């Protein structure tokens, strides 16, 4: 069961979604949160070849960028703290400077769950997902994480994308152990053209969930135009508020979690994504 949640915030529209979702879950679970703001010093003041006489200009520019970033992160933390207080959620705030990947990796070890936006450290709200920070965090997080979606339904159901692989089984177990939306409806979905094989995979997940007191539905769909399309349709049909998905184990889909499939899912599926890598 989740006892503490880490929420990354930087003031972007994506991190605002993470804060909203994180506080909603924390209130439901009755747990505390840590609101983390990171100034990406290396990213803002990175080294680069300079023409003769330009070093002073770069130093001045870097100082201005860092000052603006510090002000933005401090404002984001203040806003998130005000939302936490209004929601009656116990919280602490942390302001750090350094590599976002490294700082998230260290801080998450103090918590049970990490919640971040689709763009963890964006250059603008118009940048496509996922960011370098998000990709690295998906690869290396030592705790389960949720990538916040675009919206939070009032009474969300849970959609589990399952293929029988070890990562999928681990992610499902991590989700059940978290206690998130434990009393909500849940659907286990298999995507593939070999219906008997996929049905066998999904049935094992259904059996596991039933052993934990859940009453899941089963859904099998063909690959069709691709996994992302299938998940977009299923999320809409099931009124899903959370997508639980591990890496796909089938050879031609091995890139699913960190490749083109995940990029499509993060860009097109509006609901939060739960991953336990």
C-alpha distance (Angstrom), angle and dihedral (degrees) to the residues before:
residue distance angle dihedral
X1 . . .
X2 3.79 . .
X3 3.81 112.4 .
X4 3.80 101.3 169.3
X5 3.79 134.8 23.4
X6 3.80 130.9 -156.1
X7 3.82 115.8 -150.9
X8 3.79 122.2 -169.0
X9 3.79 115.0 -146.3
X10 3.79 134.7 178.4
X11 3.80 103.6 155.4
X12 3.81 97.3 -98.9
X13 3.78 121.3 129.9
X14 3.81 88.7 -107.2
X15 3.79 94.9 53.8
X16 3.80 90.3 45.3
X17 3.80 86.8 59.8
X18 3.82 88.9 49.9
X19 3.81 91.4 51.9
X20 3.81 92.5 47.9
X21 3.80 92.6 48.6
X22 3.80 94.3 42.6
X23 3.78 93.8 51.4
X24 3.80 91.3 46.0
X25 3.81 91.5 53.0
X26 3.81 93.1 42.7
X27 3.77 91.1 53.4
X28 3.81 92.1 48.9
X29 3.81 92.3 48.2
X30 3.80 95.7 38.9
X31 3.81 94.3 -126.7
X32 3.78 137.2 135.0
X33 3.80 126.3 -107.7
X34 3.77 136.9 -150.6
X35 3.79 116.0 -146.4
X36 3.81 109.2 -150.0
X37 3.79 125.6 -163.8
X38 3.81 119.6 -175.0
X39 3.80 128.3 -167.1
X40 3.80 106.7 -150.4
X41 3.79 96.9 -139.5
X42 3.81 95.4 170.3
X43 3.78 93.0 48.1
X44 3.79 94.6 48.5
X45 3.82 98.3 41.1
X46 3.81 101.6 31.3
X47 3.77 121.7 155.1
X48 3.79 119.5 -99.3
X49 3.82 138.5 165.7
X50 3.81 110.4 -84.6
X51 3.80 133.3 -165.7
X52 3.77 117.8 -118.6
X53 3.80 111.4 -72.8
X54 3.80 95.5 15.4
X55 3.82 97.9 102.6
X56 3.80 93.5 88.3
X57 3.80 91.1 51.0
X58 3.81 91.0 50.0
X59 3.80 92.2 49.1
X60 3.78 90.5 52.1
X61 3.79 92.2 46.5
X62 3.82 92.6 48.0
X63 3.80 91.4 50.0
X64 3.79 90.2 51.8
X65 3.82 92.7 47.9
X66 3.81 92.1 49.2
X67 3.80 92.3 47.9
X68 3.80 90.8 50.8
X69 3.83 91.2 47.2
X70 3.81 92.7 49.9
X71 3.78 90.6 50.4
X72 3.81 91.7 48.2
X73 3.82 94.1 49.0
X74 3.81 92.6 46.3
X75 3.81 89.9 51.1
X76 3.82 90.6 48.3
X77 3.81 91.2 51.9
X78 3.80 91.9 48.2
X79 3.80 90.9 51.1
X80 3.81 93.0 47.2
X81 3.81 91.3 47.2
X82 3.80 90.6 52.3
X83 3.82 90.0 51.5
X84 3.80 91.2 49.1
X85 3.80 91.8 50.4
X86 3.80 90.9 49.0
X87 3.82 90.3 50.1
X88 3.84 90.3 49.5
X89 3.82 91.0 -122.0
X90 3.81 118.3 149.4
X91 3.81 108.3 -119.9
X92 3.76 148.4 166.8
X93 3.80 128.3 -162.6
X94 3.79 129.1 -138.7
X95 3.80 126.4 -167.1
X96 3.81 116.0 -168.1
X97 3.79 138.5 164.4
X98 3.79 123.2 -141.8
X99 3.77 142.3 64.3
X100 3.83 110.0 -14.5
X101 3.82 91.2 -144.2
X102 3.80 92.9 51.8
X103 3.80 96.3 41.8
X104 3.81 93.0 48.2
X105 3.80 89.6 47.1
X106 3.80 92.1 53.6
X107 3.79 98.3 41.4
X108 3.81 96.1 46.3
X109 3.81 89.3 63.4
X110 3.82 87.2 73.1
X111 3.81 92.4 57.0
X112 3.79 143.8 54.5
X113 3.80 99.0 -132.5
X114 3.80 138.2 23.5
X115 3.81 122.7 -151.4
X116 3.80 119.9 -169.3
X117 3.79 138.0 159.9
X118 3.76 126.1 -104.0
X119 3.79 88.8 -101.4
X120 3.80 105.9 41.4
X121 3.82 95.7 -174.9
X122 3.81 107.2 10.2
X123 3.77 127.3 -174.0
X124 3.81 86.8 -148.0
X125 3.79 138.3 -9.1
X126 3.82 88.2 -105.8
X127 3.81 96.0 62.6
X128 3.82 114.9 115.1
X129 3.80 122.4 -112.0
X130 2.92 139.0 -74.1
X131 3.79 109.9 43.6
X132 3.79 124.3 -154.3
X133 3.80 88.8 -106.0
X134 3.81 92.7 52.0
X135 3.80 92.7 47.4
X136 3.80 91.8 49.9
X137 3.80 91.3 46.8
X138 3.81 92.0 50.3
X139 3.80 88.3 52.7
X140 3.78 100.2 45.3
X141 3.82 112.6 20.7
X142 3.80 111.5 133.3
X143 3.80 90.5 -152.4
X144 3.81 135.6 48.2
X145 3.77 113.1 -85.6
X146 3.76 139.4 -162.8
X147 3.79 122.3 -147.6
X148 3.80 104.1 -149.8
X149 3.79 118.8 -122.2
X150 3.78 131.5 -142.6
X151 3.81 95.0 -93.4
X152 3.81 143.8 14.1
X153 3.83 115.1 -134.4
X154 3.80 116.6 -142.2
X155 3.82 95.6 -123.2
X156 3.79 105.4 18.5
X157 3.76 125.9 -168.5
X158 3.81 121.8 -151.7
X159 3.80 124.6 -115.8
X160 3.82 117.4 -160.5
X161 3.82 117.5 -162.5
X162 3.80 103.7 -154.6
X163 3.81 133.9 179.1
X164 3.81 102.8 163.5
X165 3.81 95.1 -105.9
X166 3.79 122.9 136.9
X167 3.84 92.7 -110.7
X168 3.81 90.4 51.6
X169 3.81 91.4 48.6
X170 3.81 91.6 47.0
X171 3.80 91.9 49.3
X172 3.80 92.6 49.3
X173 3.81 90.9 49.9
X174 3.80 90.1 48.7
X175 3.78 90.9 51.0
X176 3.82 93.4 50.2
X177 3.81 91.0 47.5
X178 3.82 90.8 51.9
X179 3.80 93.8 64.9
X180 3.81 91.7 -139.4
X181 3.82 113.6 154.5
X182 3.79 87.9 -11.2
X183 3.80 92.8 162.5
X184 3.80 97.4 43.4
X185 3.78 128.5 99.4
X186 3.80 116.8 -87.0
X187 3.81 134.4 -161.6
X188 3.81 125.6 -166.2
X189 3.79 111.0 -149.9
X190 3.79 129.1 -164.9
X191 3.79 121.9 -166.3
X192 3.81 118.0 -158.2
X193 3.77 146.5 95.8
X194 3.82 96.3 -118.6
X195 3.79 96.0 80.0
X196 3.85 98.7 -175.3
X197 3.80 92.2 49.5
X198 3.81 94.6 46.0
X199 3.80 91.5 44.5
X200 3.81 89.6 54.7
X201 3.81 91.0 52.6
X202 3.79 93.2 48.0
X203 3.80 93.3 45.9
X204 3.81 90.5 59.6
X205 3.80 89.6 54.5
X206 3.79 90.4 47.5
X207 3.82 90.3 51.3
X208 3.81 90.4 49.9
X209 3.80 92.5 50.8
X210 3.79 92.2 46.8
X211 3.80 89.5 53.5
X212 3.82 86.2 59.2
X213 3.77 93.9 51.6
X214 3.80 98.0 -97.6
X215 3.82 125.0 131.4
X216 3.81 104.3 -147.2
X217 3.76 128.4 -173.9
X218 3.81 120.5 -136.6
X219 3.79 124.7 -132.0
X220 3.83 126.7 -178.9
X221 3.80 119.9 -173.9
X222 3.82 133.2 172.5
X223 3.78 120.2 -109.7
X224 3.82 90.0 -112.1
X225 3.78 109.6 154.6
X226 3.80 92.0 -5.0
X227 3.79 145.2 -69.6
X228 3.81 95.0 -76.7
X229 3.81 92.0 54.6
X230 3.79 90.7 47.9
X231 3.80 92.2 50.1
X232 3.80 93.6 46.7
X233 3.81 89.9 53.6
X234 3.81 93.7 44.3
X235 3.81 93.6 47.5
X236 3.79 89.4 53.7
X237 3.82 94.9 44.2
X238 3.81 93.8 47.6
X239 3.84 95.0 41.6
X240 3.80 85.7 -126.1
X241 3.77 121.1 -168.0
X242 3.81 96.0 -178.4
X243 3.80 133.4 32.7
X244 3.82 115.5 -154.7
X245 3.80 110.8 -161.1
X246 3.79 137.8 160.2
X247 3.80 128.8 -173.1
X248 3.78 114.0 -65.5
X249 3.79 113.4 -117.3
X250 3.80 100.9 -157.3
X251 3.83 109.7 110.6
X252 3.78 98.0 -120.6
X253 3.79 90.6 46.0
X254 3.80 98.7 45.8
X255 3.79 91.0 113.3
X256 3.81 90.1 58.6
X257 3.79 100.9 108.1
X258 3.80 99.7 41.4
X259 3.80 102.5 17.8
X260 3.77 140.0 63.2
X261 3.81 94.5 -48.8
X262 3.79 93.2 58.0
X263 3.78 92.2 45.1
X264 3.79 88.5 53.6
X265 3.80 92.0 46.3
X266 3.80 93.6 48.9
X267 3.79 90.6 47.6
X268 3.79 98.5 43.5
X269 3.80 110.8 24.6
X270 3.82 105.1 79.9
X271 3.83 97.3 -160.3
X272 3.83 127.4 85.5
X273 3.81 118.4 -86.8
X274 3.84 120.0 -135.7
X275 3.83 115.0 -155.4
X276 3.79 130.9 173.9
X277 3.80 105.2 -174.4
